[in-house]
Amino acid sequence: MKLLLLLIGLCLGTQSFAQVLEEKGEMTFSMNAASEVLVTGGTAYPLDVIKGNLGLTESDVVIFRGRRVVSVGEGYNELLPHLLAKGVAAYGMDTWYNEKNFPNNKTGARMRDFARKHRKNLIAASCLDIPNKYHGKFELVLLHQLLGNLTRAEQASCVVQSMKLLQPEGEAIFACIDRDTRDALASLLRRLYPNAQVMSFQEGEVTYAVKNLEPYVRRKTITIPDCYRLVVKTSSRVADSSVASRSSEGT
């Protein structure tokens, strides 16, 4: 079913993601389904899974207090409310925060409720075109299940745009990506940000318990065998617009 795509926009690149699901006989879909429906509430992405993908512990969350943190492509998951509840100056950035995109159904009602609760901490913007006013405003940038839903060129653009959000000394975590995506993005980051420290971590097998999303899907568990995480630490200003224009190189 096409509607399943955004329920489980997991951690592999587009081709690998399709192959895994087709092999499991779970679904058939068109990538265009990504713009057709959004199911919310953190059921497809439980908080413990998100934190595990990002390599975050509760001790890390405590350290984040007083730091400005943004989760790019956060959608309506549980991470933002959790960080806010812990006293972190956290923000979510997603094109879906624009209310004109809210569908007129139960999902839309949940999206509106989320937006009302956290409006001051939501940034309605695309990861491919982040407004200049947000550049250099954050000490920590997080991306979890976003990159696996983008093409190679879009992944490169998204990563460079996200790096622009960092203050002169900051850290970005790009999580839940496959090996090929990890290699391509690590090479890009090292070329564009030679003063940054780029580290790779293998997350291993990731399992998602998808539940309570009827009528689209019954409860099931989906396992993706091989995921990676990139952590980028910078101690100098990120690339200027002339560098950003090269974001599609090598993709």
C-alpha positions as CSV (number, residue, x, y, z in Angstrom):
1,M,0.0,0.0,0.0
2,K,1.3,3.4,-0.9
3,L,0.1,4.9,2.3
4,L,2.7,2.9,4.2
5,L,5.6,4.8,2.9
6,L,5.6,7.6,5.4
7,L,4.7,5.3,8.2
8,I,8.1,3.7,8.0
9,G,10.4,6.1,6.1
10,L,13.2,4.1,7.6
11,C,16.9,4.3,7.5
12,L,18.1,3.0,4.1
13,G,18.5,4.9,0.8
14,T,15.6,4.8,-1.6
15,Q,16.7,1.8,-3.6
16,S,17.7,-0.3,-0.6
17,F,14.6,0.7,1.3
18,A,12.4,-0.5,-1.5
19,Q,14.4,-3.7,-1.9
20,V,14.1,-4.6,1.8
21,L,10.4,-4.1,1.9
22,E,9.7,-5.8,-1.4
23,E,11.7,-8.8,-0.3
24,K,9.6,-9.0,2.9
25,G,6.4,-8.8,0.8
26,E,5.3,-6.0,3.1
27,M,4.3,-3.3,0.6
28,T,4.4,-2.0,-2.9
29,F,4.7,1.8,-3.4
30,S,5.7,4.8,-5.4
31,M,8.2,7.2,-3.9
32,N,5.6,9.9,-4.9
33,A,3.5,8.6,-2.0
34,A,5.9,10.6,0.3
35,S,3.9,13.7,-0.4
36,E,0.5,12.2,-0.1
37,V,0.1,11.3,3.5
38,L,1.8,11.8,6.9
39,V,0.9,9.6,9.9
40,T,1.9,11.1,13.2
41,G,2.2,10.5,16.9
42,G,5.5,8.7,17.2
43,T,4.0,5.2,16.7
44,A,6.3,4.4,13.7
45,Y,9.3,6.0,15.4
46,P,9.2,5.3,19.2
47,L,11.3,7.6,21.3
48,D,13.7,4.9,22.4
49,V,14.4,4.0,18.7
50,I,15.0,7.7,17.8
51,K,17.4,8.1,20.7
52,G,19.1,4.9,19.9
53,N,19.6,5.9,16.2
54,L,21.1,9.2,17.3
55,G,23.2,7.6,20.0
56,L,21.7,9.7,22.7
57,T,21.3,8.7,26.4
58,E,19.3,10.5,29.1
59,S,22.7,11.8,30.4
60,D,23.2,13.4,27.0
61,V,19.8,15.0,27.2
62,V,20.6,16.5,30.6
63,I,23.8,18.0,29.2
64,F,21.8,19.6,26.4
65,R,20.0,21.9,28.9
66,G,20.8,25.4,28.1
67,R,21.9,24.5,24.6
68,R,20.0,25.4,21.4
69,V,19.1,22.2,19.6
70,V,17.2,21.7,16.3
71,S,15.9,18.4,14.9
72,V,15.6,18.8,11.1
73,G,12.8,16.8,9.5
74,E,11.4,16.1,13.0
75,G,7.8,15.8,11.9
76,Y,5.4,14.9,14.8
77,N,7.6,12.4,16.6
78,E,8.2,12.1,20.4
79,L,11.8,13.6,20.4
80,L,10.9,17.3,20.5
81,P,8.3,17.0,23.3
82,H,10.8,14.9,25.3
83,L,13.6,17.4,24.9
84,L,11.3,20.3,25.9
85,A,10.1,18.4,28.9
86,K,13.8,18.0,30.0
87,G,14.4,21.7,29.8
88,V,16.3,21.7,26.5
89,A,15.9,24.8,24.2
90,A,14.8,22.5,21.4
91,Y,13.2,23.2,18.0
92,G,11.7,21.0,15.3
93,M,12.1,22.0,11.6
94,D,9.9,20.4,9.0
95,T,8.0,21.5,5.9
96,W,4.9,19.7,7.3
97,Y,4.6,22.4,10.0
98,N,2.9,24.6,7.5
99,E,-0.8,24.2,8.3
100,K,-1.8,24.3,4.7
101,N,-0.3,20.9,4.4
102,F,-2.5,19.4,7.1
103,P,-4.9,16.8,5.7
104,N,-8.6,17.1,6.6
105,N,-8.8,13.8,8.6
106,K,-7.8,12.3,12.0
107,T,-4.1,12.6,11.1
108,G,-4.6,16.3,10.4
109,A,-6.3,16.8,13.7
110,R,-3.3,15.2,15.5
111,M,-1.0,17.5,13.6
112,R,-3.0,20.6,14.5
113,D,-3.0,19.5,18.2
114,F,0.8,19.0,18.1
115,A,1.3,22.4,16.4
116,R,-0.8,24.2,19.1
117,K,1.1,22.7,21.9
118,H,4.6,23.4,20.5
119,R,4.0,26.3,18.1
120,K,6.8,28.4,19.6
121,N,9.3,25.7,19.0
122,L,8.3,24.7,15.4
123,I,10.0,26.0,12.3
124,A,8.1,25.5,9.0
125,A,10.9,25.1,6.5
126,S,12.3,22.5,4.1
127,C,15.6,20.9,4.8
128,L,16.5,21.7,1.2
129,D,16.0,25.4,1.5
130,I,16.5,26.6,5.1
131,P,16.0,30.4,5.5
132,N,19.1,32.4,6.2
133,K,17.7,33.8,9.5
134,Y,18.3,30.4,11.1
135,H,21.9,30.0,10.0
136,G,24.4,29.9,12.9
137,K,21.7,29.7,15.6
138,F,22.2,26.2,17.0
139,E,24.8,24.3,18.9
140,L,23.4,20.8,18.0
141,V,21.7,19.7,14.8
142,L,19.9,16.3,14.7
143,L,18.6,14.3,11.8
144,H,17.1,10.9,12.4
145,Q,14.8,9.2,9.9
146,L,15.0,12.0,7.3
147,L,17.9,11.2,4.9
148,G,16.6,7.8,3.9
149,N,13.6,9.4,2.2
150,L,15.7,11.7,-0.1
151,T,17.6,11.2,-3.3
152,R,21.4,11.3,-3.3
153,A,21.4,14.9,-4.6
154,E,18.8,15.9,-2.0
155,Q,20.8,14.2,0.8
156,A,23.8,16.3,-0.1
157,S,21.8,19.5,-0.2
158,C,20.1,18.7,3.1
159,V,23.3,17.9,4.9
160,V,25.0,21.2,3.7
161,Q,21.9,23.2,4.6
162,S,21.8,21.6,8.0
163,M,25.4,22.4,8.7
164,K,24.6,26.0,8.1
165,L,22.4,25.9,11.2
166,L,25.5,25.4,13.4
167,Q,27.2,28.0,15.5
168,P,31.0,28.3,14.9
169,E,31.5,25.5,17.4
170,G,28.8,22.9,17.1
171,E,27.8,19.3,16.4
172,A,25.6,17.6,13.9
173,I,24.3,14.0,14.0
174,F,23.0,12.4,10.8
175,A,21.5,9.1,11.8
176,C,19.8,6.0,10.3
177,I,21.6,5.9,6.9
178,D,22.9,3.0,4.9
179,R,26.5,2.2,4.1
180,D,26.6,3.9,0.7
181,T,24.9,7.0,2.0
182,R,27.4,7.1,4.9
183,D,30.4,6.9,2.6
184,A,29.0,9.5,0.2
185,L,28.1,12.0,2.9
186,A,31.3,11.5,4.9
187,S,33.4,12.2,1.7
188,L,31.3,15.3,1.0
189,L,31.6,16.7,4.5
190,R,35.3,16.1,4.7
191,R,35.8,17.9,1.4
192,L,33.5,20.9,2.2
193,Y,34.5,21.2,5.9
194,P,38.2,20.3,6.2
195,N,38.4,21.6,9.7
196,A,35.5,19.5,11.0
197,Q,35.8,16.2,12.7
198,V,33.7,13.5,10.9
199,M,33.1,10.3,12.7
200,S,31.1,7.2,11.7
201,F,29.3,4.7,13.9
202,Q,27.6,1.5,13.0
203,E,24.1,1.3,14.6
204,G,23.6,-2.3,13.4
205,E,20.2,-3.8,13.2
206,V,17.3,-1.4,13.7
207,T,13.8,-2.8,14.4
208,Y,10.6,-0.7,14.2
209,A,7.3,-1.8,15.9
210,V,4.6,-0.2,13.8
211,K,1.3,-0.1,15.6
212,N,-2.0,1.7,16.1
213,L,-2.0,3.2,12.7
214,E,-5.2,1.7,11.4
215,P,-6.8,1.7,8.9
216,Y,-3.4,1.8,7.1
217,V,-1.6,-1.0,8.8
218,R,-2.0,-3.7,11.4
219,R,0.6,-4.1,14.1
220,K,3.9,-5.5,12.7
221,T,7.6,-5.4,13.3
222,I,10.0,-4.3,10.5
223,T,13.7,-4.9,10.8
224,I,16.5,-3.2,8.8
225,P,19.8,-5.0,9.2
226,D,22.5,-2.4,8.7
227,C,22.4,1.3,9.6
228,Y,25.0,3.9,10.3
229,R,25.4,7.3,12.0
230,L,27.6,10.2,11.1
231,V,28.7,12.7,13.8
232,V,30.3,16.0,12.7
233,K,32.0,18.4,15.1
234,T,33.1,21.8,13.8
235,S,35.3,24.3,15.5
236,S,35.2,26.9,12.7
237,R,32.5,28.6,10.7
238,V,30.7,26.3,8.3
239,A,31.0,26.9,4.6
240,D,29.6,30.1,3.0
241,S,27.2,30.3,0.1
242,S,29.9,29.7,-2.5
243,V,30.6,26.4,-0.8
244,A,27.0,25.5,-0.5
245,S,26.6,25.9,-4.2
246,R,28.8,22.8,-4.6
247,S,26.5,20.6,-2.4
248,S,25.6,18.3,-5.2
249,E,29.2,17.4,-6.1
250,G,30.0,13.7,-5.8
251,T,26.5,12.6,-5.3
